[in-house]
Amino acid sequence: MTMKTVFKKTSGLTDKPTHYCPGCTHGIIHRMVAEVLEEMDILEDTIGVASIGCSVLSYEYFNCDMTQAAHGRAPAVATGVKRVLPNRFVFTYQGDGDLASIGISEVIHAAARGENITVIFVNNAIYGMTGGQMAPTTLIGQKTATTPFGRDASLQGSPIKVCEMIATLDGAAYIERVSSHDVPHIQKAKKAIRKAFETQKKGLGFSMVEVLSTCPTNWGLDPAESLEWVKDSMVPVYPLGVYKNKEGGEN
């Protein structure tokens, strides 16, 4: 008797096991991006740009052409790739330390120029790879290696809300914030990622999807607790939804 296939690993990912900590949702986000590339039949026409941070080895996991950027410079590298190869789909995969800190100028100006690239922005409110320091996205009161008593707005300022900021720029075509803390939100996140690549396909300009993610290791929580922390603590500070959609219509 032939059994019906109910799940098949996407061809958008290689067979190499990922290095991510247990409970980290980078792997889920990788899979969403990879499935979208496969379903749109654009794997052979896609070039990804890996960033610095926990996802530094993403070039070993995505089954498409990849290149590596210096810390924070992925949008600048993607700009060069897209301008030289305008018929390719170009995306960056960046964490909040890479994008919102050292690379904030690169992503702002890529969006302001309306570069026809797609940015996948993973926000887990902390520096992961380097040991759990405060990031620009760290919540008020959140304890990190560099804010052991909790982030204090009077000392370290308030979290940077990247979607809200980028959406004000004329060159931004599609900006959405989603989450990876449960199945319904993962399904919505995948739709947003596809919409971002479709925006690029139509040549409408800069697209970015921010995905709220977990960091159990540096948050000091177990995987299940981390998912709840995203829902209960991050979502109220970083509201989910579409912040810019030049094309309009359903997402």
Residue, then its C-alpha position, 0 to 999 in steps of 0.5 A: m500500500t502506497m502511503k500518501t505524502v502529507f509533508k515534504k521538505t522544501s527543495g529551497l533548503t539544503d540537507k545541512p543541519t542548522h546550528y541554531c539553538p533549540g527553540c530558536t525560530h530562525g529555522i522556521i523562518h528559513r523554511m518559510v522563505a525557502e518554501v516561497l522561493e520554491e512555490m514561486d519557482i524562482l529558486e534558480d533565479t534568486i540570490g540571497v545575502a547572508s548577514i552577520g549574527c546568528s544567521v551568518l551561516s544561512y548561505e549553507y542552508f538556502n538552496c539558491d545562490m548566496t553571498q556574504a555581507a560585512h556586518g550591517r551591509a547586506p542591503a548595500v550588497a543586495t543593491g549592487v547585486k540587483r543593479v547588476l542583475p536586475n532580472r534576479f530576485v535578491f533578498t537579505y536575511q538579517g537579525d535586529g543587531d545587524l539591521a537595526s544597529i550597525g546596518i540601520s543606515e544601509v536599510i534606511h537608504a536602500a528603502a529611501r532609494g526604492e531599491n527593488i530588493t526584499v529584506i527579511f528582518v528577524n527581530n528577537a529583541i537581543y544580540g544572539m550570537t555575541g552573548g545576549q547584549m542589548a539590541p536597538t529592539t530590546l524592550i524597556g525593562q528587558k534584562t540583557a548582558t549589558t542591561p542587567f537591571g533591565r533596559d532603562a529608557s532614560l539611559q539607553g533610549s527606547p526600542i526602535k520600531v523599524c517597520e514604522m520608520i521605514a514605512t514613512l519613506d517614499g521608496a518603500a513599497y511593501i512593509e509588514r510585521v509578522s510573528s513566528h510564535d504559533v502556527p496561525h501566525i506562521q501561516k500569515a508570515k509566509k503569506a507576507i513573505r510571498k507578498a514581499f517577493e511578488t512586490q519585487k517581481k512587479g518592480l514596485g520597489f523596496s519590500m521588507v517583512e519583519v518577523l518577531s522571533t525567539c531567543p530562548t538561550n539569551w532570554g533565559l527561557d525554555p522554548a515554550e516559554s519563549l513563544e509565550w514571551v513573544k506573544d505577551s511581551m513583544v507583540p504589544v510593543y511591536p504591533l503586527g500588520v501591514y505598514k505600507n502597501k503601495e499596490g493595495g489589495e489583500n495580502 
